[in-house]
Amino acid sequence: MEKYLYKYLSFPSFVDIIQRKELHFVLPSEWEDTEESSFVYEWASNLDEVLSKFITILMVNRTYAQSWTFLSESDAMWRIYSYDNQSVRIKIDVSSIKKLEGVRMLRVEYSDKLIPYSTENLSHSEMILKYIAQKREAFKHENEVRLLYIDKIDENKVEPAIRNLYYFLMGEAGKTDDLDFSKIDLDELKEYINYTNICGDRPNHKVSFGHIAGFVEGVMVHPLAPEWYTDMVKMFCEINSIPFEGKSELYKGKQELKMR
């Protein structure tokens, strides 16, 4: 296992993280890439029991994620997260993840088709997390790691929530039926999941790292960052006692050739 995790981000986002001492987790369904949740929903649609589908979608809507990478540097990452050459790359120790309350870490697996995990070796909830951490082959160069936070449900609310959802979807007639989940399809579950009154509408969740000394172990700036920006980031790091690793030298050889 690699020792460090890295994240490339804009300077304002970096400042916000350090000032608040919080990581910002977001529902994958809220990310720009609309395919982020496609694998877990595809898997859910193939489940035989609609109750299992409901549990899956319920968990997906309460699982928040944040993307990191094992790549200490790459041309692709600096270009994708350039922010006009004013991005920064922060570094944390993998061991620090265990100190974050309720957070799990999964390495992203890349495949354009559903990966056939064995149900004998993984629980239902573990299967869900596996598919949340699956991406298309086109993104394999990112060597991504996902930090996941699951907003746990009060066990006393699960059964009432299932009944509320069923009654909402089936109308008054549903109140006289036994709970026949075969009458509910996956799209309806996705559309009306918030009416269970236990998911709410929170698209993000904050996880504090204020209790972890030296959580951010290094900061580096974009290899093409202007000097004034490099100096500003360095000053901010010094004020907040964060190790500053300087400006990336990824393109140093090319720059020297241009000067000759």
C-alpha positions as CSV (number, residue, x, y, z in Angstrom):
1,M,0.0,0.0,0.0
2,E,1.2,3.5,-0.9
3,K,2.1,5.8,2.0
4,Y,0.5,9.0,0.8
5,L,-2.7,10.3,-0.8
6,Y,-2.7,13.4,-3.0
7,K,-5.4,15.9,-4.0
8,Y,-5.2,18.6,-6.7
9,L,-7.4,21.6,-6.0
10,S,-7.8,25.3,-6.4
11,F,-6.2,27.7,-3.9
12,P,-9.6,28.9,-2.6
13,S,-10.6,25.3,-1.9
14,F,-7.3,24.7,-0.2
15,V,-7.7,27.7,2.0
16,D,-11.3,26.6,2.9
17,I,-10.1,23.2,3.9
18,I,-7.3,24.5,6.1
19,Q,-9.3,27.3,7.8
20,R,-12.3,25.0,8.6
21,K,-10.2,21.9,9.2
22,E,-12.8,19.9,7.3
23,L,-13.0,17.7,4.2
24,H,-16.0,18.3,1.9
25,F,-17.7,15.1,0.9
26,V,-20.3,15.1,-1.9
27,L,-22.9,12.6,-3.1
28,P,-21.5,11.1,-6.3
29,S,-24.8,11.9,-8.1
30,E,-24.0,15.6,-7.6
31,W,-20.6,15.4,-9.4
32,E,-20.2,16.8,-12.9
33,D,-19.7,13.4,-14.5
34,T,-23.2,12.0,-14.8
35,E,-21.8,8.5,-15.1
36,E,-20.3,8.5,-11.6
37,S,-23.3,6.5,-10.1
38,S,-24.2,4.5,-13.2
39,F,-22.5,1.3,-12.1
40,V,-24.1,1.0,-8.8
41,Y,-27.6,1.7,-10.3
42,E,-26.9,-0.8,-13.1
43,W,-26.0,-3.4,-10.5
44,A,-29.2,-2.6,-8.4
45,S,-31.4,-2.9,-11.5
46,N,-30.2,-6.5,-11.9
47,L,-31.1,-7.5,-8.3
48,D,-34.1,-9.9,-8.1
49,E,-35.7,-8.4,-4.9
50,V,-37.1,-4.9,-5.1
51,L,-36.4,-4.6,-1.4
52,S,-32.7,-5.1,-2.1
53,K,-33.0,-2.4,-4.7
54,F,-34.6,-0.1,-2.2
55,I,-31.8,-0.8,0.4
56,T,-29.2,-0.2,-2.3
57,I,-30.6,3.2,-3.5
58,L,-31.2,4.2,0.1
59,M,-27.5,3.6,0.9
60,V,-26.3,5.3,-2.3
61,N,-28.2,8.4,-1.3
62,R,-26.5,8.4,2.1
63,T,-22.9,7.7,0.9
64,Y,-20.8,10.8,0.4
65,A,-17.4,10.6,-1.4
66,Q,-14.3,12.6,-2.1
67,S,-11.7,11.9,-4.7
68,W,-7.9,11.6,-4.1
69,T,-5.1,9.9,-5.9
70,F,-2.0,7.9,-5.3
71,L,-0.2,9.9,-8.1
72,S,2.3,12.3,-6.5
73,E,2.6,14.1,-9.8
74,S,1.6,13.7,-13.4
75,D,1.2,15.9,-16.4
76,A,-2.5,14.8,-16.8
77,M,-3.4,15.7,-13.2
78,W,-1.8,19.1,-13.4
79,R,-3.6,19.8,-16.7
80,I,-7.0,18.6,-15.5
81,Y,-6.8,20.5,-12.3
82,S,-4.9,23.6,-13.6
83,Y,-7.1,26.5,-12.5
84,D,-5.1,28.8,-14.8
85,N,-1.8,27.3,-13.5
86,Q,-2.7,28.3,-9.9
87,S,-3.7,24.9,-8.5
88,V,-2.0,23.2,-5.5
89,R,-1.4,19.6,-4.6
90,I,-1.9,18.6,-1.0
91,K,-0.5,15.4,0.6
92,I,-1.7,13.4,3.5
93,D,-0.6,10.1,5.1
94,V,-2.8,7.1,4.3
95,S,-2.7,6.2,8.1
96,S,-4.5,9.4,8.9
97,I,-7.7,8.2,7.1
98,K,-8.3,5.7,9.9
99,K,-8.5,8.7,12.3
100,L,-11.3,10.4,10.4
101,E,-14.7,9.6,11.9
102,G,-16.8,7.3,9.8
103,V,-14.6,7.4,6.7
104,R,-13.5,4.5,4.6
105,M,-11.0,4.4,1.8
106,L,-11.4,2.4,-1.4
107,R,-9.1,2.2,-4.4
108,V,-11.1,2.9,-7.6
109,E,-11.3,-0.1,-10.0
110,Y,-11.6,0.7,-13.8
111,S,-13.8,-1.2,-16.2
112,D,-16.5,-0.3,-18.8
113,K,-18.6,-3.2,-17.7
114,L,-19.8,-4.2,-14.2
115,I,-17.0,-6.0,-12.4
116,P,-18.3,-9.4,-11.3
117,Y,-17.6,-9.4,-7.6
118,S,-18.5,-12.5,-5.6
119,T,-21.5,-12.2,-3.3
120,E,-20.0,-15.0,-1.2
121,N,-17.0,-12.8,-0.2
122,L,-18.7,-9.5,0.1
123,S,-21.8,-8.3,2.0
124,H,-24.6,-6.3,0.3
125,S,-23.3,-3.0,1.7
126,E,-19.7,-3.8,0.7
127,M,-20.9,-4.6,-2.9
128,I,-22.5,-1.2,-3.0
129,L,-19.3,0.6,-2.0
130,K,-17.4,-1.4,-4.6
131,Y,-19.6,-0.2,-7.4
132,I,-19.6,3.4,-6.1
133,A,-15.8,3.1,-6.5
134,Q,-15.9,1.8,-10.1
135,K,-15.2,4.1,-13.0
136,R,-14.8,3.8,-16.8
137,E,-11.5,2.8,-18.4
138,A,-11.1,6.3,-19.8
139,F,-10.2,7.6,-16.3
140,K,-7.6,4.9,-15.5
141,H,-4.8,7.4,-15.7
142,E,-6.1,9.1,-12.5
143,N,-5.2,6.2,-10.2
144,E,-8.0,7.4,-8.0
145,V,-8.8,6.6,-4.4
146,R,-12.2,7.4,-3.0
147,L,-12.8,8.4,0.6
148,L,-16.4,7.4,1.6
149,Y,-18.6,8.6,4.4
150,I,-21.8,6.6,5.1
151,D,-24.5,8.6,6.9
152,K,-25.9,5.8,9.0
153,I,-29.7,5.4,9.4
154,D,-31.4,4.9,12.7
155,E,-32.6,1.3,12.7
156,N,-35.9,2.3,14.2
157,K,-36.6,4.5,11.1
158,V,-35.9,1.9,8.4
159,E,-39.2,0.0,8.5
160,P,-41.4,3.1,8.7
161,A,-39.4,4.6,5.8
162,I,-40.0,1.5,3.7
163,R,-43.7,1.7,4.4
164,N,-43.9,5.5,3.8
165,L,-42.2,5.1,0.4
166,Y,-44.5,2.2,-0.5
167,Y,-47.6,4.1,0.4
168,F,-46.4,7.2,-1.3
169,L,-45.8,5.3,-4.6
170,M,-49.0,3.2,-4.4
171,G,-51.4,5.8,-3.1
172,E,-54.4,5.0,-0.9
173,A,-54.7,1.5,-2.4
174,G,-51.2,0.7,-1.0
175,K,-52.4,1.1,2.6
176,T,-54.7,-2.0,2.2
177,D,-52.0,-4.1,0.5
178,D,-49.3,-6.2,2.0
179,L,-46.0,-4.7,1.1
180,D,-45.6,-6.0,-2.5
181,F,-42.4,-4.5,-3.6
182,S,-42.7,-6.1,-7.0
183,K,-45.1,-3.2,-7.9
184,I,-42.3,-0.7,-7.5
185,D,-39.7,-0.2,-10.2
186,L,-36.2,1.1,-9.8
187,D,-36.8,4.5,-11.5
188,E,-39.6,5.2,-9.0
189,L,-37.4,4.3,-6.1
190,K,-34.7,6.7,-7.4
191,E,-37.1,9.5,-8.0
192,Y,-39.0,9.3,-4.7
193,I,-36.2,8.2,-2.3
194,N,-36.3,11.5,-0.4
195,Y,-39.9,11.1,0.5
196,T,-38.9,8.4,3.1
197,N,-38.0,11.3,5.4
198,I,-34.7,9.7,6.4
199,C,-32.5,10.8,3.4
200,G,-33.2,14.5,3.5
201,D,-31.8,16.6,0.8
202,R,-28.2,17.2,1.9
203,P,-25.9,17.0,-1.2
204,N,-22.7,17.2,0.9
205,H,-21.2,16.3,4.3
206,K,-18.3,17.8,6.2
207,V,-15.8,15.6,8.1
208,S,-13.5,17.3,10.6
209,F,-9.8,16.6,10.8
210,G,-9.1,19.2,13.5
211,H,-8.2,16.4,16.0
212,I,-5.4,15.1,13.8
213,A,-2.1,17.0,14.2
214,G,-0.3,17.8,11.0
215,F,-3.0,16.2,8.8
216,V,-1.8,18.0,5.7
217,E,1.8,16.9,5.4
218,G,2.8,18.8,2.3
219,V,1.7,21.4,-0.3
220,M,3.1,21.9,-3.8
221,V,2.1,24.4,-6.4
222,H,1.5,24.0,-10.2
223,P,4.7,23.7,-12.3
224,L,3.8,26.7,-14.3
225,A,2.6,28.9,-11.4
226,P,3.8,32.5,-11.5
227,E,6.3,33.5,-8.8
228,W,3.9,35.9,-7.0
229,Y,1.4,33.0,-6.6
230,T,4.1,30.6,-5.4
231,D,5.2,33.1,-2.7
232,M,1.6,33.6,-1.6
233,V,1.0,29.9,-1.1
234,K,4.3,29.6,0.7
235,M,3.3,32.4,3.1
236,F,-0.1,30.9,3.8
237,C,1.6,27.5,4.5
238,E,4.1,29.2,6.9
239,I,1.3,31.0,8.8
240,N,-0.6,27.7,9.2
241,S,2.5,25.6,10.0
242,I,2.1,23.4,6.9
243,P,5.2,22.0,5.1
244,F,5.6,23.8,1.8
245,E,7.2,21.7,-0.9
246,G,7.6,24.5,-3.4
247,K,6.8,24.6,-7.1
248,S,6.6,21.4,-9.0
249,E,9.6,20.8,-11.3
250,L,7.7,18.5,-13.7
251,Y,8.5,20.7,-16.7
252,K,11.8,22.1,-15.5
253,G,13.8,20.3,-18.2
254,K,11.6,21.7,-21.0
255,Q,11.8,25.2,-19.5
256,E,15.6,25.0,-19.5
257,L,15.7,24.0,-23.1
258,K,13.6,27.0,-24.1
259,M,16.1,29.3,-22.4
260,R,19.1,28.0,-24.3
